[in-house]
Every structure is written in structure tokens, then in C-alpha cells.
């Protein structure tokens, strides 16, 4: 009888570990990767590096100005609402303006 209980407990522990694995994988996908933005990146690469969707501001396709707004959902103490403006020329990042590191009073 104790052998049967030990087997049942081991099976429950294995199932619990399997149930937690997808949650960890989803959590890892929600955090942006630690990739610095550099000149020459495409809009898709910049979006992945920043972990947010880029929003069109103006310009022709390929030569446009896009903005990335910081994702501060649920952060009650976060007072950052400034955007990072990204200038693309011929589909490649040629400059940016703004700083997500400043916190305004």
C-alpha cells in the first residue's frame, strides 16, 4: 500500500511540473529581449527589441516616422508616458529621439 501511494504522489508531482512549464514559457515571451537598437535595423527588428508595437506618425512607406510608446500596464508608480520617435529611411533605422529612461515628476 505505501508503494502505491508513493507512485501516485510521484505522478501528481510530475503532472504539476508539466502544468507549470507553459506558464513559464509564456512569461518569457511577454518580456522584451535585451537587444539594443542600432542604426540599420528594420521596423520589425526594432519592435522586437523594444517589446512594443510601433505606431505610424507620418511619411511615405520606407521613409517614415514611427513612435514606440512604453508598455507600463499595471505599473501604478510608473510616470513614464514619453514616446521614442524612430526615423526610418529606405526601410532602415536612421535615427531616434526620446528617452525611456527619464522619469518626469
N, C-alpha and C positions, 0 to 999 in steps of 0.2 A: 504493500500500500504506500509507504513513503516514497518508493521508487516512482510510482505513478504520479504522485503529487509533484515530485521534483521535475519530471518530464513535462508536466502541464505548466509549471511555473516557468521553465526554460522556454517553452513555446510562447507563452504570454510575453516574456521579455523580448523575444525575437520579433514578435508582431509589433510591439511598442516601438522598437528601434526602426522597423520598416515604416511605421506610420510617421515618425518624426523626420525621416530623411527628406521627403518632398518639401516640407516646410522650410528646412534649411536651404534647399536649393532655390526656392522662390525668394527667400530673404536675400540671398546672394545676388540674384538678378535685379532686385529693386535698388541696390546701392550702386551709384555710378562707379565705373572703374577709375583707378588712379592714373589717368592718361593726361598729360599736359597738352594744351592746344598749341599748335605750331603753324607757322606760315605754310601754305600749300595744301592744307587739309581740305577735304570736300565737306559740304554741309552735313552729310550723313556721319562722317567721322567726327566732326565737332559735336554733333548732337549726342553721339555715343559717349564721347569723352566727358561732356558736361552732365550727362544723365537727364537731359530735358529736351523737349521738342523745341525747334527753332520756329519763330513766328516771322512771317514776311512783313517788312515795313515798306520798302519801295525798291524800284529798279527793274531792269529788264532781266529775263531769265539768264542766269550765269553771272550777271553783273548786278547783284542785288545787295541790299542791306537787310539783314535779319537780326532779330533780337532773341536772346535767351533769358527767360525770367527764372530766378532761383526758385527751387521747389522747397517751400517752407511749410508744408501742410502739417498741421498739428503742433507746430512749434510756437507756443504762446509767448516765449521770451524773444523770439526772433523778430528783429525790426528791420531786416533787410528786404527792401522791395525794389531795389535798383536793378536795371537790366544790363546785360552785357551785349553791346551792339557789335555785330560782326559784319565786316565788309568783304564781299566775295567778288573777285574779278576773274572772268573766264572759268567760273566754277570752282575756284580755289581761294582759300582764305588769304586775304592780303592785309588785313588789319582788324583791330578791335578796340573798343573804347568802353570803359566801365570797370568797376572793381567789385567783385562779390565779397571781398574781404573787409570792406568798410561797414561799420555799423553806425547808423545815424541816430541821434537822440530823439 
